[in-house]
Amino acid sequence: KDFPVFLHPETNEEYALARTERKIAPGYRGFAVHAAPEVTLEEDLRRRDLTVNALAEDEDGTVIDYFGGRADLENGILRHVSAAFQEDPLRVLRAARFAARYADLGFRVADETRELMRGMAESGELAALVPERIWQELLRALQEAIPSRFFLTLRDCGALERVFPEVDRLWGVPQPEHWHPEIDTGLHTMLALDRVAELSQDPEVRFAVLTHDLGKGVTPHDEWPRHRGHEERSVELLEALCDRVKVPNRFRELARITARYHGQVHRAQELRPATVLKILEGADAFRRPERFRQMLLACEADYRGRDGFRNRPYPQAALFRDALTAVKVIDLPALIDPRSAGENIKEALRHARLKALRGAWARGPQRS
């Protein structure tokens, strides 16, 4: 509806007519699109976001480059094509996402493009972004090789505090140096995000890592560097973020249990079996064991996302996996007396689970 793009009826390949656009209203939808035979290729490419995306190729394979895209490609520069870049607020997120995608190849945002993005952030134009598009760009960014670069790029131009204020607040918040040699909570979150990118391709796990410590951003300053109760504060901020950006439920649910239980999982060796059982019950591990394993992976990334911790072992995850395995093999029918009331059955099951957990905890982790 918005742009003259057509799908081939057999191949489903996209065919886009050359077009120009004129800004008529705020936001990424606020354009009047003009497509006609007299629109030139150069006019069409001038409306693209980045020079590396404004290259064309003719039938003979000759590259057509009006705006220096090949040089920027060779030099690892992400540069806006023209002032039209600032007419679409979504391009701020796209530029940051490209920075994350090609960070491992040394690409960086050009200084003048970063300043243009800063001006867009300061103008309030980003407020016109609709939640669905923000989520789409966030989801894509989380799946890049170095996802931290997305958030660092947004922060560098002042856009992070306007689009993801819960994440932006983490910078400048100290943590105990004994557990966090990097000290700064924002830096820790970025380290953890890049660690989980090494451990898992699952965007749900990556989102859980991104949001696990949001509560530390609102810890009263007089309590620094400790953050008692930050887990529940993290859940509250997570819910607000998910509501605002319309995050799918499966992402929200995994992030919620990760935020709530990651601190206890880190202290696995210190926990009593009764506490372990409460965590398993609270995380709904018996009905959703795969999601529980996702949570443990997020916890591992959190642990390793600290200076000097990258390659340290994380036996806590194995302890919890073994605990869940031990409890799941309980023969439930053997516990049930047909004459028993519901509460008696529930208590018998809990007693059996505790007994199994004591045995698993005493043996320690059986596998990595």
C-alpha positions in Angstrom: 0.0 0.0 0.0 2.8 2.4 0.9 5.3 1.8 -1.9 5.1 0.6 -5.5 6.7 -2.8 -4.9 5.2 -5.9 -6.6 5.6 -9.6 -6.2 6.2 -11.8 -9.3 3.2 -14.2 -9.3 5.4 -17.3 -9.8 8.8 -16.6 -8.2 7.6 -14.1 -5.5 10.7 -12.0 -6.3 10.2 -8.3 -5.5 10.0 -5.7 -8.3 10.2 -2.1 -7.2 9.6 0.9 -9.5 11.9 3.8 -9.3 10.4 6.4 -7.0 10.9 9.6 -5.2 9.4 10.5 -1.8 8.3 13.8 -0.3 8.0 14.2 3.5 4.4 15.4 4.4 4.0 14.2 8.0 6.0 12.9 11.0 7.1 9.3 11.2 8.1 6.7 8.7 4.7 6.6 7.1 4.6 10.4 6.5 5.6 10.3 2.9 4.0 11.0 -0.5 5.4 8.5 -2.9 5.9 9.3 -6.6 6.6 6.5 -9.1 6.7 7.2 -12.8 8.7 6.3 -15.9 10.5 9.7 -15.8 11.9 9.1 -12.3 15.6 8.4 -12.9 17.8 5.8 -11.2 19.9 8.5 -9.6 16.8 10.2 -8.1 15.7 6.8 -6.8 19.0 6.0 -5.2 19.3 9.5 -3.6 16.4 8.5 -1.3 18.2 5.5 0.1 19.5 5.5 3.6 23.2 4.6 3.4 25.7 4.9 0.5 26.4 1.2 0.7 22.7 0.6 0.1 22.6 3.0 -2.8 24.5 0.9 -5.4 22.8 -0.5 -8.5 23.9 -3.0 -11.1 22.9 -3.2 -14.8 22.2 -6.3 -16.9 25.9 -6.6 -17.8 27.0 -6.6 -14.1 28.3 -3.0 -14.2 28.0 -1.4 -10.8 26.4 2.1 -10.8 27.6 4.3 -8.0 26.4 7.9 -7.8 27.2 8.5 -4.1 30.5 6.9 -3.3 29.1 3.7 -1.9 31.9 1.5 -3.2 34.6 3.6 -1.5 32.6 3.5 1.8 32.2 -0.2 1.4 35.9 -0.7 1.0 36.7 1.7 3.9 34.0 0.3 6.3 32.0 3.5 6.5 28.3 3.7 7.0 27.4 7.1 5.7 24.0 8.7 4.8 23.3 9.4 1.2 21.6 12.8 1.5 19.8 15.0 3.9 16.7 12.9 3.1 18.0 10.5 5.7 16.7 12.6 8.5 13.1 12.5 7.2 12.6 8.9 8.4 13.3 8.2 12.1 13.5 4.5 11.5 16.8 5.1 9.7 18.4 5.8 13.0 17.7 2.3 14.2 18.6 0.8 10.8 22.0 2.6 10.8 22.7 1.2 14.3 21.6 -2.2 13.2 24.0 -2.2 10.2 26.7 -1.1 12.6 26.0 -4.2 14.7 25.8 -6.4 11.6 29.2 -5.4 10.2 31.0 -4.6 13.4 33.2 -7.6 13.1 34.3 -6.3 9.7 35.4 -3.0 11.2 32.5 -0.9 9.9 31.6 2.3 11.8 29.1 5.1 11.4 30.5 8.2 9.7 31.0 11.2 12.0 28.6 13.4 9.9 26.0 10.6 9.9 26.3 10.3 13.7 25.7 14.0 14.1 22.7 13.8 11.8 21.3 11.0 13.9 22.0 13.0 17.1 20.0 15.9 15.6 17.1 13.6 14.8 17.1 12.3 18.4 17.2 15.8 19.9 14.4 17.0 17.6 11.9 14.5 19.0 11.3 12.8 15.7 12.0 9.4 17.2 8.7 9.7 19.1 6.9 9.1 15.8 8.2 5.6 15.6 5.5 3.0 16.0 6.0 0.1 18.4 5.9 -2.6 15.8 8.8 -1.1 13.8 10.9 -0.6 16.9 10.4 -4.2 17.9 11.3 -5.4 14.4 14.5 -3.5 14.4 15.4 -4.6 17.9 14.7 -8.2 17.0 17.0 -8.0 14.0 19.7 -6.3 16.0 19.6 -8.9 18.7 20.4 -11.5 16.0 23.5 -9.8 14.7 27.0 -11.0 15.4 27.8 -8.2 17.8 24.5 -7.0 19.1 26.0 -4.6 21.6 27.1 -2.3 18.8 23.4 -1.5 18.1 22.9 -0.2 21.6 26.2 1.6 21.8 25.6 3.3 18.4 22.2 4.5 19.6 23.7 5.7 22.9 26.4 7.5 21.1 23.9 9.7 19.2 21.5 10.2 22.1 18.8 7.9 20.7 19.0 5.1 23.2 17.5 7.2 26.1 14.5 8.1 23.8 13.8 4.6 22.4 15.0 2.3 25.2 15.3 4.4 28.3 15.3 1.4 30.6 18.6 0.2 29.0 20.1 3.7 28.7 19.8 4.2 32.5 22.2 1.3 33.2 25.3 3.3 32.2 27.0 5.1 35.1 25.5 2.7 37.7 28.2 0.9 39.7 28.3 -2.7 40.9 30.5 -4.4 43.5 33.9 -4.7 41.9 34.4 -8.2 43.5 31.7 -9.6 41.3 31.9 -7.1 38.4 35.4 -6.0 37.6 34.0 -3.8 34.8 31.9 -2.1 37.5 29.5 -0.2 35.2 26.1 -1.9 34.8 25.7 -0.7 31.2 29.1 -2.1 30.2 28.3 -5.4 31.9 25.0 -5.7 30.0 26.8 -5.2 26.7 29.5 -7.7 27.6 26.7 -10.2 28.6 24.9 -9.6 25.4 28.0 -10.3 23.3 28.7 -13.4 25.4 25.2 -14.8 24.7 25.7 -14.1 21.0 28.6 -16.6 21.2 26.5 -19.1 23.2 23.2 -19.0 21.4 21.5 -17.9 18.2 18.1 -17.8 20.0 16.8 -14.2 20.1 14.6 -15.0 23.0 17.6 -15.8 25.1 19.4 -12.7 23.9 16.5 -10.5 24.8 16.4 -12.0 28.3 20.1 -11.1 28.7 19.5 -7.6 27.5 16.8 -7.0 30.1 17.9 -9.1 33.1 19.4 -6.2 35.1 17.1 -3.3 34.2 16.2 -2.8 37.9 19.8 -1.7 38.7 19.1 1.4 36.7 16.7 2.7 39.3 18.5 1.6 42.5 18.7 4.6 44.9 22.1 6.2 44.7 22.7 5.9 48.5 22.5 2.1 48.1 25.2 1.9 45.4 27.1 -0.3 44.6 24.7 -2.9 46.0 21.4 -3.5 44.4 19.1 -5.4 46.8 15.8 -6.2 45.3 16.8 -5.3 41.8 15.3 -8.5 40.4 11.7 -7.5 41.1 12.4 -4.0 39.9 13.8 -5.5 36.7 10.6 -7.4 36.2 8.5 -4.2 36.6 10.6 -2.3 34.1 10.6 -5.3 31.7 6.9 -5.3 31.7 6.7 -1.6 30.9 9.2 -2.0 28.1 7.3 -5.0 26.6 4.0 -3.2 26.8 5.4 -0.1 25.1 7.2 -1.9 22.3 4.7 -4.8 22.0 7.2 -7.5 22.6 5.7 -11.0 21.9 4.7 -13.0 25.0 7.3 -15.8 24.6 10.1 -13.2 24.8 8.5 -11.5 27.7 8.0 -14.7 29.7 11.5 -15.9 29.4 12.9 -12.5 30.2 10.6 -12.3 33.3 11.9 -15.5 34.9 15.5 -14.6 34.0 15.2 -11.2 35.6 13.6 -12.7 38.7 15.8 -15.8 39.3 19.3 -15.1 37.8 20.8 -14.0 41.1 19.7 -17.1 42.9 20.9 -19.3 40.0 24.3 -17.8 40.3 24.4 -18.9 44.0 23.2 -22.4 43.2 25.8 -24.1 45.4 24.6 -22.2 48.4 20.9 -22.9 48.0 18.9 -25.4 50.1 16.9 -28.0 48.2 13.7 -26.3 49.3 14.8 -23.0 47.7 15.7 -24.9 44.5 12.3 -26.4 44.4 10.7 -22.9 44.8 12.8 -21.7 41.8 11.7 -24.7 39.7 8.1 -24.1 40.6 8.3 -20.4 40.1 9.9 -20.7 36.7 7.3 -23.4 35.7 10.2 -25.7 34.9 8.1 -28.9 35.2 5.7 -27.9 32.5 8.2 -25.9 30.4 11.6 -27.5 30.8 13.0 -26.1 27.5 12.2 -22.6 28.5 13.9 -23.2 31.8 17.0 -24.4 30.0 16.9 -21.1 28.0 16.9 -19.3 31.2 19.9 -21.1 32.4 21.7 -20.2 29.2 20.8 -16.5 29.8 22.2 -16.8 33.3 25.4 -18.3 32.0 25.8 -15.4 29.6 25.2 -13.0 32.5 27.9 -14.7 34.6 30.4 -14.7 31.7 29.6 -11.1 30.7 32.2 -9.7 33.1 35.8 -8.7 32.7 37.9 -11.8 33.1 34.9 -14.2 33.3 34.5 -15.0 29.6 35.8 -18.5 29.7 35.1 -19.5 33.3 33.0 -22.6 34.0 29.5 -22.2 35.0 28.5 -25.4 37.0 25.4 -23.7 38.4 23.6 -24.5 35.1 24.5 -28.2 35.4 23.3 -28.3 39.0 19.9 -27.0 38.0 19.6 -29.2 34.9 20.4 -32.2 37.1 17.9 -31.1 39.7 15.1 -30.8 37.1 16.0 -34.3 35.7 16.0 -35.8 39.1 12.6 -34.4 39.9 11.0 -35.3 36.6 11.7 -39.1 37.0 9.5 -39.2 40.0 6.8 -41.9 39.6 3.7 -39.8 40.2 1.1 -42.6 40.1 3.0 -44.5 42.7 2.6 -41.6 45.1 -1.1 -41.2 44.6 -3.5 -43.0 47.0 -7.0 -43.0 45.5 -8.4 -42.3 49.0 -6.2 -39.3 49.5 -7.5 -35.7 49.2 -6.0 -33.3 46.8 -3.9 -31.5 49.4 -2.4 -34.8 50.6 -1.4 -35.7 47.0 0.2 -32.3 46.5 2.1 -32.6 49.8 3.3 -36.1 48.9 4.5 -34.9 45.5 6.4 -32.0 47.1 8.0 -34.3 49.7 9.1 -36.7 46.9 10.5 -33.8 44.9 12.5 -32.5 47.9 13.9 -35.9 48.5 15.0 -36.2 44.9 16.6 -32.8 45.0 18.5 -33.5 48.2 20.1 -36.5 46.4 20.9 -34.5 43.2 22.3 -31.6 45.2 24.5 -33.9 47.3 26.0 -35.5 44.1 26.8 -32.2 42.5 26.7 -31.6 38.7 26.8 -34.7 36.7 27.4 -33.1 33.2 28.3 -29.8 31.7 
